[in-house]
Amino acid sequence: MYSERPARLPHVIAWRARSEPGPGGGRVLPDGCMDLIWHEGTVFLAGPDTTAQVFERSVGGRLFGLRFAAGTLAQVTGIPADELTDRQVPLDAIWPAAEVRRLAEAADPAAALEEAAGRRFEPPDPALVELAGWARAGWSVDAMSARLGLSARQLQRRVRAGFGYGPKHLVRVLRLQRALGLARAGTPFAEVSAVAGYADQAHLSREVRALAGVPLGELIRRRSGGQPFNQANRSTTRPSGSRTWAYR
């Protein structure tokens, strides 16, 4: 069971979930977002994923989370995003232990997470907002560097600190999300590859396998077959749709 709503903070979605009994596990696809998560009294940060993360379901586990659009959580944590890449970090390793303990014991975890994040929230760097838009449009590293007046190395450092990985990988991740949205809407795969910016359908197939770990057709069948697989159709200014989960 999964539900979500816009949080009181800009660029943030509040979500909650409870795992249901059943075999198998799930898969979280990379989308550039990061989450602050409460899970049965444990609070942690889930950093940006470079590839799909596979997990096992725990029966009856409750989760409450805040999902921050690409490039926005670094302001809340106070640390560069690339220190969280492909990691789940206990929040008390970053925030004061006493504050995290109160969060862990909160009677209303969802409200407590929003309140705690709100005390630290700052508007995202406008340059990161622009960068996410350019990456989503498939801009090259040279084009981004020229637009910002940065060298390729300077751009690399800035994007890694803001998003958790370099500009080329950010383009790949956001292009994957666009392709998934098109494919789930019923667009033929050959057209998906052209519209989303892949060289051809073979290129689309290789990229989906590399980032998601399974073929595009399998991802779409899982969703159409009635199994939980929620769309992650993000924007940097307001993420919408749930984090990309797929049950195996």
C-alpha positions as CSV (number, residue, x, y, z in Angstrom):
1,M,0.0,0.0,0.0
2,Y,1.4,3.4,-1.0
3,S,0.1,6.9,-1.0
4,E,1.6,10.4,-1.4
5,R,0.7,14.1,-1.3
6,P,2.5,17.4,-1.8
7,A,4.5,18.3,1.3
8,R,4.3,21.8,2.8
9,L,7.9,22.3,1.6
10,P,8.4,23.2,-2.1
11,H,10.1,20.6,-4.3
12,V,9.1,17.9,-1.9
13,I,6.5,15.0,-1.9
14,A,5.4,13.4,1.4
15,W,4.7,9.6,1.1
16,R,3.8,6.7,3.2
17,A,3.8,2.9,2.6
18,R,3.1,-0.4,4.3
19,S,4.4,-3.5,2.8
20,E,1.9,-6.3,2.2
21,P,2.4,-10.0,2.9
22,G,3.7,-11.9,-0.1
23,P,6.7,-13.4,-1.7
24,G,9.5,-11.5,-3.5
25,G,10.9,-8.1,-3.2
26,G,11.1,-4.9,-5.1
27,R,13.3,-2.6,-7.2
28,V,13.8,1.2,-6.9
29,L,14.9,2.7,-10.2
30,P,17.2,5.7,-10.3
31,D,15.5,9.0,-10.7
32,G,17.8,11.7,-9.3
33,C,15.7,12.1,-6.2
34,M,16.7,11.6,-2.5
35,D,14.5,10.6,0.4
36,L,14.3,11.2,4.2
37,I,12.7,8.0,5.5
38,W,11.2,6.8,8.8
39,H,10.9,3.0,9.0
40,E,9.6,1.5,12.2
41,G,11.5,3.9,14.5
42,T,14.7,4.1,12.3
43,V,15.3,7.3,10.4
44,F,17.8,7.5,7.5
45,L,18.6,9.2,4.3
46,A,18.4,7.3,1.0
47,G,20.8,8.9,-1.5
48,P,20.6,9.2,-5.2
49,D,20.8,5.8,-7.0
50,T,23.1,5.3,-9.9
51,T,21.3,2.0,-10.9
52,A,18.3,0.0,-9.6
53,Q,18.4,-0.9,-6.0
54,V,16.8,-4.3,-5.2
55,F,15.2,-5.0,-1.8
56,E,13.3,-7.7,0.0
57,R,9.8,-6.9,1.4
58,S,9.3,-7.0,5.1
59,V,5.7,-8.0,6.1
60,G,3.8,-5.2,7.8
61,G,6.7,-2.6,7.8
62,R,5.5,1.0,8.0
63,L,7.4,3.7,6.1
64,F,7.0,7.5,6.0
65,G,9.1,9.6,3.8
66,L,9.9,12.9,2.2
67,R,11.1,12.7,-1.4
68,F,13.2,15.7,-2.5
69,A,13.4,16.6,-6.2
70,A,16.8,16.3,-7.9
71,G,19.3,18.8,-6.6
72,T,17.3,20.0,-3.5
73,L,18.2,17.8,-0.5
74,A,21.8,18.9,-0.1
75,Q,20.6,22.2,1.4
76,V,18.7,20.3,4.1
77,T,21.5,17.9,5.0
78,G,24.3,20.4,4.7
79,I,26.6,17.8,2.9
80,P,27.3,17.2,-0.8
81,A,24.9,14.8,-2.5
82,D,27.8,12.6,-3.8
83,E,28.5,11.6,-0.2
84,L,25.1,9.8,-0.2
85,T,25.3,8.2,-3.7
86,D,24.0,4.6,-3.6
87,R,23.9,4.8,0.2
88,Q,21.4,4.7,3.0
89,V,22.8,6.7,5.9
90,P,21.4,6.8,9.5
91,L,20.2,10.4,10.1
92,D,22.0,10.5,13.5
93,A,25.3,10.4,11.5
94,I,24.4,13.8,10.1
95,W,22.0,15.5,12.5
96,P,22.2,15.7,16.4
97,A,21.4,12.3,17.9
98,A,18.9,13.8,20.4
99,E,16.9,15.4,17.5
100,V,16.9,12.1,15.5
101,R,15.8,10.2,18.6
102,R,12.7,12.5,18.9
103,L,12.0,11.9,15.3
104,A,12.3,8.1,15.7
105,E,9.9,8.1,18.7
106,A,7.4,10.6,17.2
107,A,3.7,9.6,17.5
108,D,3.1,11.2,14.0
109,P,6.3,10.4,12.0
110,A,5.0,12.1,8.8
111,A,4.4,15.4,10.6
112,A,7.7,15.2,12.5
113,L,9.7,14.6,9.3
114,E,8.2,17.7,7.7
115,E,8.7,19.8,10.7
116,A,12.4,18.7,11.0
117,A,13.1,19.2,7.4
118,G,11.3,22.6,7.4
119,R,13.6,23.9,10.0
120,R,16.6,23.4,7.7
121,F,15.0,23.9,4.3
122,E,16.5,26.5,2.0
123,P,15.5,27.2,-1.6
124,P,17.6,25.1,-4.0
125,D,20.4,26.7,-6.0
126,P,18.8,28.2,-9.1
127,A,21.7,26.9,-11.2
128,L,20.9,23.4,-10.1
129,V,17.3,23.8,-11.1
130,E,18.5,25.0,-14.5
131,L,21.0,22.1,-14.8
132,A,18.3,19.5,-14.1
133,G,16.1,21.0,-16.8
134,W,19.0,20.9,-19.3
135,A,19.9,17.4,-18.3
136,R,16.3,16.4,-18.8
137,A,16.4,17.9,-22.3
138,G,19.5,15.9,-23.1
139,W,22.1,18.7,-23.2
140,S,25.7,17.7,-23.7
141,V,28.3,18.5,-21.0
142,D,29.9,21.0,-23.4
143,A,26.6,22.9,-23.8
144,M,26.0,23.0,-20.0
145,S,29.5,24.1,-19.3
146,A,29.3,26.9,-21.9
147,R,25.9,28.1,-20.7
148,L,27.2,28.4,-17.1
149,G,30.7,29.7,-18.0
150,L,32.4,26.7,-16.3
151,S,35.0,24.3,-17.4
152,A,34.0,20.7,-17.8
153,R,35.8,19.8,-14.5
154,Q,34.1,22.7,-12.6
155,L,30.7,21.5,-14.0
156,Q,31.5,17.9,-12.9
157,R,32.2,19.0,-9.3
158,R,29.1,21.2,-9.1
159,V,26.8,18.5,-10.5
160,R,28.2,15.8,-8.3
161,A,27.8,17.9,-5.2
162,G,24.2,18.8,-6.1
163,F,22.9,15.6,-7.6
164,G,25.1,12.8,-6.5
165,Y,26.7,12.0,-9.8
166,G,28.2,13.7,-12.8
167,P,26.3,15.4,-15.6
168,K,26.6,12.5,-18.1
169,H,25.0,10.1,-15.6
170,L,22.4,12.7,-14.7
171,V,21.4,12.9,-18.3
172,R,21.2,9.1,-18.5
173,V,19.0,8.8,-15.4
174,L,16.5,11.5,-16.5
175,R,16.4,10.2,-20.0
176,L,15.5,6.8,-18.6
177,Q,12.6,8.3,-16.6
178,R,11.3,10.0,-19.7
179,A,11.5,6.8,-21.7
180,L,9.6,4.9,-18.9
181,G,6.8,7.5,-18.9
182,L,6.4,7.3,-22.6
183,A,6.4,3.5,-22.6
184,R,3.9,3.2,-19.8
185,A,1.6,5.6,-21.8
186,G,1.6,3.0,-24.6
187,T,4.1,4.6,-26.9
188,P,5.8,2.0,-29.2
189,F,9.4,1.3,-28.1
190,A,10.8,2.4,-31.4
191,E,9.1,5.8,-31.0
192,V,10.2,5.9,-27.3
193,S,13.8,5.7,-28.3
194,A,13.5,8.5,-30.8
195,V,11.4,10.9,-28.6
196,A,13.5,10.3,-25.5
197,G,16.8,11.0,-27.3
198,Y,18.3,7.5,-27.8
199,A,20.3,6.7,-30.9
200,D,18.0,3.8,-31.7
201,Q,15.9,1.1,-30.1
202,A,19.0,-1.0,-29.4
203,H,20.6,1.9,-27.5
204,L,17.3,2.3,-25.5
205,S,17.4,-1.4,-24.7
206,R,21.0,-1.3,-23.5
207,E,20.5,1.7,-21.3
208,V,17.3,0.3,-19.6
209,R,19.2,-2.9,-18.8
210,A,22.2,-1.1,-17.5
211,L,20.2,1.3,-15.2
212,A,17.2,-0.8,-14.3
213,G,18.6,-4.3,-14.4
214,V,15.8,-5.7,-16.5
215,P,14.4,-5.2,-20.0
216,L,11.9,-2.3,-20.7
217,G,9.2,-4.8,-21.7
218,E,9.5,-6.6,-18.3
219,L,9.1,-3.3,-16.4
220,I,6.0,-2.4,-18.4
221,R,4.5,-5.9,-18.0
222,R,4.9,-5.8,-14.2
223,R,2.9,-2.6,-14.0
224,S,0.2,-3.7,-16.5
225,G,-0.1,-7.0,-14.7
226,G,-1.4,-5.3,-11.6
227,Q,1.7,-5.5,-9.5
228,P,2.9,-2.3,-7.7
229,F,5.0,-0.2,-10.0
230,N,4.5,3.5,-9.4
231,Q,5.4,6.2,-11.9
232,A,8.2,8.7,-11.0
233,N,7.5,11.6,-13.4
234,R,9.7,14.2,-11.8
235,S,10.2,17.9,-12.2
236,T,12.9,19.8,-10.4
237,T,10.4,22.4,-9.1
238,R,7.8,19.9,-7.9
239,P,8.3,16.2,-8.0
240,S,5.1,14.3,-8.9
241,G,4.2,10.7,-8.9
242,S,5.7,8.2,-6.6
243,R,9.3,7.0,-6.5
244,T,9.9,4.3,-9.1
245,W,9.2,1.0,-7.4
246,A,8.9,-2.3,-9.2
247,Y,8.1,-5.6,-7.5
248,R,10.1,-8.5,-8.8
